[in-house]
Protein backbone atom coordinates (compact mmCIF):
# COMPACT_ATOMS: atom_id res chain seq x y z
CA UNK A 1 0.00 0.00 0.00
CA UNK A 2 1.71 3.14 -1.23
CA UNK A 3 0.65 6.78 -1.02
CA UNK A 4 -1.45 6.45 -4.17
CA UNK A 5 -3.79 4.16 -2.25
CA UNK A 6 -4.78 6.98 0.10
CA UNK A 7 -5.20 9.50 -2.73
CA UNK A 8 -7.71 7.36 -4.60
CA UNK A 9 -9.23 6.05 -1.41
CA UNK A 10 -10.68 9.36 -0.32
CA UNK A 11 -7.85 11.68 0.60
CA UNK A 12 -8.90 13.95 -2.29
CA UNK A 13 -12.09 14.75 -0.35
CA UNK A 14 -9.97 16.56 2.23
CA UNK A 15 -9.39 19.27 -0.42
CA UNK A 16 -12.59 19.02 -2.42
CA UNK A 17 -15.26 19.59 0.26
CA UNK A 18 -13.70 22.72 1.84
CA UNK A 19 -13.42 24.14 -1.68
CA UNK A 20 -17.15 23.52 -2.26
CA UNK A 21 -17.98 25.19 1.07
CA UNK A 22 -15.87 28.29 0.25
CA UNK A 23 -17.49 28.63 -3.20
CA UNK A 24 -20.93 28.35 -1.56
CA UNK A 25 -20.13 31.09 0.96
CA UNK A 26 -18.88 33.39 -1.80
CA UNK A 27 -22.01 32.75 -3.86
CA UNK A 28 -24.30 33.59 -0.94
CA UNK A 29 -22.30 36.76 -0.21
CA UNK A 30 -22.62 37.84 -3.84
CA UNK A 31 -26.36 37.23 -3.87
CA UNK A 32 -26.85 39.35 -0.74
CA UNK A 33 -24.35 42.15 -1.37
CA UNK A 34 -23.94 41.90 -5.14
CA UNK A 35 -23.66 44.90 -7.42
CA UNK A 36 -22.82 47.34 -4.63
CA UNK A 37 -26.21 47.68 -2.92
CA UNK A 38 -27.57 45.75 0.00
CA UNK A 39 -30.32 43.38 -1.00
CA UNK A 40 -32.02 41.17 1.51
CA UNK A 41 -31.96 37.40 1.18
CA UNK A 42 -34.88 37.58 -1.25
CA UNK A 43 -33.20 40.23 -3.41
CA UNK A 44 -35.52 43.09 -2.48
CA UNK A 45 -34.07 46.52 -1.89
CA UNK A 46 -34.92 47.62 1.62
CA UNK A 47 -36.68 51.01 1.72
CA UNK A 48 -34.33 52.21 4.45
CA UNK A 49 -31.39 51.77 2.08
CA UNK A 50 -32.92 53.48 -0.92
CA UNK A 51 -31.41 56.77 -1.99
CA UNK A 52 -33.07 59.93 -3.26
CA UNK A 53 -32.55 60.86 -6.85
CA UNK A 54 -29.89 63.52 -7.21
CA UNK A 55 -32.14 65.57 -9.49
CA UNK A 56 -34.62 66.21 -6.67
CA UNK A 57 -34.54 69.89 -5.70
CA UNK A 58 -35.02 71.28 -2.17
CA UNK A 59 -38.44 72.59 -3.23
CA UNK A 60 -39.45 69.09 -4.38
CA UNK A 61 -38.43 67.69 -1.00
CA UNK A 62 -40.37 70.43 0.78
CA UNK A 63 -43.49 69.71 -1.29
CA UNK A 64 -43.14 66.01 -0.54
CA UNK A 65 -42.89 66.65 3.21
CA UNK A 66 -45.97 68.88 3.10
CA UNK A 67 -47.90 66.29 1.12
CA UNK A 68 -47.01 63.59 3.66
CA UNK A 69 -48.22 65.83 6.49
CA UNK A 70 -44.83 66.12 8.15
CA UNK A 71 -45.05 69.94 8.23
CA UNK A 72 -47.91 72.42 8.54
CA UNK A 73 -48.97 74.94 5.89
CA UNK A 74 -47.36 77.78 7.83
CA UNK A 75 -44.07 75.89 8.06
CA UNK A 76 -44.32 75.06 4.35
CA UNK A 77 -44.85 78.71 3.38
CA UNK A 78 -42.02 79.92 5.62
CA UNK A 79 -39.55 77.34 4.31
CA UNK A 80 -40.61 77.96 0.70
CA UNK A 81 -39.83 81.67 1.12
CA UNK A 82 -36.45 80.87 2.68
CA UNK A 83 -35.57 78.54 -0.18
CA UNK A 84 -36.59 80.97 -2.94
C-alpha positions in Angstrom: 0.0 0.0 0.0 1.7 3.1 -1.2 0.7 6.8 -1.0 -1.4 6.4 -4.2 -3.8 4.2 -2.3 -4.8 7.0 0.1 -5.2 9.5 -2.7 -7.7 7.4 -4.6 -9.2 6.0 -1.4 -10.7 9.4 -0.3 -7.9 11.7 0.6 -8.9 13.9 -2.3 -12.1 14.8 -0.4 -10.0 16.6 2.2 -9.4 19.3 -0.4 -12.6 19.0 -2.4 -15.3 19.6 0.3 -13.7 22.7 1.8 -13.4 24.1 -1.7 -17.1 23.5 -2.3 -18.0 25.2 1.1 -15.9 28.3 0.2 -17.5 28.6 -3.2 -20.9 28.4 -1.6 -20.1 31.1 1.0 -18.9 33.4 -1.8 -22.0 32.7 -3.9 -24.3 33.6 -0.9 -22.3 36.8 -0.2 -22.6 37.8 -3.8 -26.4 37.2 -3.9 -26.8 39.3 -0.7 -24.3 42.2 -1.4 -23.9 41.9 -5.1 -23.7 44.9 -7.4 -22.8 47.3 -4.6 -26.2 47.7 -2.9 -27.6 45.7 0.0 -30.3 43.4 -1.0 -32.0 41.2 1.5 -32.0 37.4 1.2 -34.9 37.6 -1.3 -33.2 40.2 -3.4 -35.5 43.1 -2.5 -34.1 46.5 -1.9 -34.9 47.6 1.6 -36.7 51.0 1.7 -34.3 52.2 4.5 -31.4 51.8 2.1 -32.9 53.5 -0.9 -31.4 56.8 -2.0 -33.1 59.9 -3.3 -32.6 60.9 -6.8 -29.9 63.5 -7.2 -32.1 65.6 -9.5 -34.6 66.2 -6.7 -34.5 69.9 -5.7 -35.0 71.3 -2.2 -38.4 72.6 -3.2 -39.5 69.1 -4.4 -38.4 67.7 -1.0 -40.4 70.4 0.8 -43.5 69.7 -1.3 -43.1 66.0 -0.5 -42.9 66.6 3.2 -46.0 68.9 3.1 -47.9 66.3 1.1 -47.0 63.6 3.7 -48.2 65.8 6.5 -44.8 66.1 8.1 -45.0 69.9 8.2 -47.9 72.4 8.5 -49.0 74.9 5.9 -47.4 77.8 7.8 -44.1 75.9 8.1 -44.3 75.1 4.4 -44.8 78.7 3.4 -42.0 79.9 5.6 -39.6 77.3 4.3 -40.6 78.0 0.7 -39.8 81.7 1.1 -36.5 80.9 2.7 -35.6 78.5 -0.2 -36.6 81.0 -2.9 
